[in-house]
């Protein structure tokens, strides 16, 4: 497939000629001496105009280290790494898209493009990469890992995020093949022939990844609430899925109906409860400005999310009016009016401080380029606008993302152990966390204690078990075995959180502890007394 003019330009900018290597050496010397990165880059313009990119500077650093022109310098690499925020949450996310395929939903707000899976547009950043690789899973993962390494990011701990309409609507043989090829790329297996691919079982590929160079520490799919049932739960665990994104969109049956969502509120309630009973991490999508909604009704709707549903993460996706969605016809008839940017900023600034401390806000806007939006908000930097509005108001958000310790050093002796207990449908949840003196989050564990009327999963691993749904320790993602003074990931916080969870489960008279382990984290739990079950790792408590 032909690459775009923009991609050709980017590649040309990052070709390292001898002249560019010479400039890079001077720039790195200045940065090592204390100069700010962008100021150092602009001190050495290129002959034909412009400056070296940060990506070219990172690539030059690696080449010079390989050629022994300079000595390895981790602090220097950290200072020039592009977008370090990508890995400050402790893992490196790789996003891939599935092929174009029909979706069971008929939502009036959803864009349709024959080249893309339902709800995606070809000029969204992740979709552009998928289109370039013709939606080949191996190529998408391999290219993304290579690009992240070129930008200086560690790639040994990969969260694989699979997007593309409704995952559960794809045929299961395609689902399994897609995930096998993603794991082949993480395992650096060059199997290309169909015969070689078919001979490898998913289980054997998973086993390889347990000790591979790029270990899978999380596997995420997106689906609809009405697709979740006990059989689907078992299938997702067979694939290695640990986190499920679902489009709740609204918690109002009338709004769901007139937007032709195709499921009701009870479907979302049942799906969330069943996913929780099976230990999955739950991400709900919520859409303000749907047909029939107002800013006032959206505020009320958002508050309903924290009764029964209580997601671990949310994505706020304000409805955007697109010409290739059915909603466009409603707008033409004067039956729909998009919120302005100011409306959205005020709405989200109102609701963001109400988000519980156990939840993470992943997004407040989709990366849909403004040229696709017919009317309404076109700003993709809405998060910054909302932060500015909240700062002016003197309010703040306590969600996980806003409290992550990120790359700051952590003094373990000053950490406080908290246990936030809340009721979520048919389970008692414990959000066990280590926080710093200034209330920054260094690590946390999600422990779920099913009640007597919790949904039945039909999985024996979970009989009479308390469930660990997530263990996450923050700080810049480090290579396996690499130490970094004061980094939260290397203070043994994970083990201490597991010990606390084990004691709470014992106190509540559970017979065993089950953890929904990603493939690449199995050995971490096995080393701490857990044993392999059919779908989960389990540990007896008595």
Secondary structure, DSSP 4 states (H G I P E B T S, - for coil): -PPPHHHHHHHHHT---HHHHHHHHHHHHHHHTT--HHHHHHTS--TTSS---HHHHHHHHHHHHHTTSS---HHHHHHH-TTGGGGTTSSEEEEEEPPP---S---TT----TTSSTT--TTSHHHHHHHHTTT-HHHHHHHHHHHHHHTT---SEEEEEEESS-GGGS-HHHHHHHHHHHHHHHTT----SHHHHHHS-HHHHHHHHTTSSSEEEEEEEEE-GGG--HHHHHHHHHHT--EEEEEEE-S-HHHHHHTT-SS-HHHHHHHHHHHHHTT-EEEEEE-SS-TT--HHHHHHHHHHTTTTT--SEEEE-----BTTSTHHHHHHTT---PPPHHHHHHHHHHHHTTS-TT-EEEESS----GGGBSSS---S-HHHHHHHHHHHHT----SHHHHB-TTS---GGG-EEEEEEEEETTEEEEEEEEE-TT--EEEEEEEEEE-TTPPP---GGGTTEEEEEEEEE-SS---TT---TT-GGGTTHHHHHHHHHHHHHHHTT-SEEEE---GGGHHHHHTTT-EE-SSSEEEE--
